[in-house]
């Protein structure tokens, strides 16, 4: 979990560029490096840390569950009659990943919301950059089901 959290922090700047390019379109920013330069110019280097707390939280929890569920699921599939081999590994991987993704989608939703926010250099991030404030806003707008909904403009 910790290693995955560190990886989430290190790769967060790339995720910010990806999210912005998907949300606002490559036609405005160009490719990856064009998007990187545009974000750096318009918002400053701090923009690449937007959503970093949520990224670390998501990677640490999701990856731990995904990896932790793999062996028990595999064991249950063998007990159920699925023979050893690639199909067993594929099914175990798919199910453990799907369970983790379903459980931690709210964190992913919050992460994308934080990463997609545009701000002027030096300006306070929306919601103060708080994972809990964004989650609370999503909850107020859509209740518990709203935490598992991704609108088309946030779909990644």
N, C-alpha and C positions, 0 to 999 in steps of 0.2 A: 503494500500500500504506500509506504513512504517513498520508495523509488519511483512509483508511478506518479505520486504527487509532485516530486521534483521534476520529473519529465514534463508534467503538465505545466509547471511554471516556466521551464526553459523553452517550451514550444509555444507558449501563449502569444508572443508577438506574431508568429506565423499564423496562428489561428485568427488573431485580430485582422490581419491583412486579408485572409481568406474570407472571413465573415463580411467585411466591408466590401470586398470585390463582388461577392455574391449578392449582397443587399443593394448596393448602389450601382452595380454593373461595371464591367471592364471598359465600357465605352467612355466612362468618365475618368477612370483612373488608369486605364491601360492594363498591362499585365501585372505580375506580382511586384516587380521592382518599381513600376510606375505607381502602384497603389501604396507601396511602402514610402516612397518619396512624398506623395501627396499627403499621407497621414502625418508624416514627420513635419512637413512644412506647415500644415494647417493646425495641428494640435500639439506638436512637440513630442519628445521622446516618451513622456508619461502615458501617451495614448496606447502604447504597446503593452502596458500593464493592466489595461482595463479588463476586468473579468478574471484577473489572475487568481484571486482568492477562490472564486467559484471553480476555476479550472483545477486548482490543486485539490479542492474538496471533492469535485467530481471524479477525478482520476484516482484519488486515494480510496474512495468508497466503491465506485463502480468496478475498478480493477480488482480490488480485494474480494468483492462478492463474486465477480466473474470467475476468478481463479479458484476461490474457495469452494464454489459450487461444482466445479468441473468433475472432480473425482467422485463425490457422492452421486452425482447424476449418472456418471459412467457406470458406477457400481450398480445402481438401480436398473439401468438399461440392460446390463449383463444378466442380472437376476430375472429381468422380464423376458430374456431369451434372445437379445440381440448379440450376435457372435462378435468376438474380437476382430478388429480390422478397421479400415478407413471409415466405414459407415458409422461405427460406434464412436470414433473420435469426432467425426463431423457432427453427429447428433448431439454428443455431449457438449461440444464447443458451441453449437448453435443455441441449445437450450440454456446453458449457463450465461451466454452473452445476452440472450433475449430477456432472461430474468433480471440481470443487472441493469440492462437498458430500461426496462419497464419500471424498476424500482427507483432509478436515479434520474429519470427524465426531468423532474422539476429542477434539479441542479443544473442540468444541461440548458434548460430553458432560461434560467436566470443568467447563466454564463453568456449565452448568445445575446441576451438583452443588454447586458453590461458592455460587451464587446462592440455592439453595433451603435452605441451612442456616440454622436458627434459632439465635440466641444471645442471651444477656443483654447489656445495655449494658456495654461495657468488657471483656467476656469475650473471650479469644483465639478466633479463628475455628477451626472444625475444620480439621485438617491444617495449622494455622498459616497458612491462606490460600494455601498453596503449590500451584501448578498441577502441579508434578512429583510431589508427595506424593499428590495425588488420582489422577493418572494411574497412579502405581505401585500404589495400592490397587485401582483398577479392573483393572489388569493382573494383580495377584495373585489377584483373585477370578475372573477369566474369561479370562485369557491374552490373546493378541492379538485373537481374535474378540470378546472382551468390550469392546474399545474401540469396536466398531461396533454395540453393542447398546444400545438405549434402552428401559428398562423403562417400563411404562404410566404409572407415577407421575411419570416425568420427561419424558414425551412432550409436546412443545410444538408 
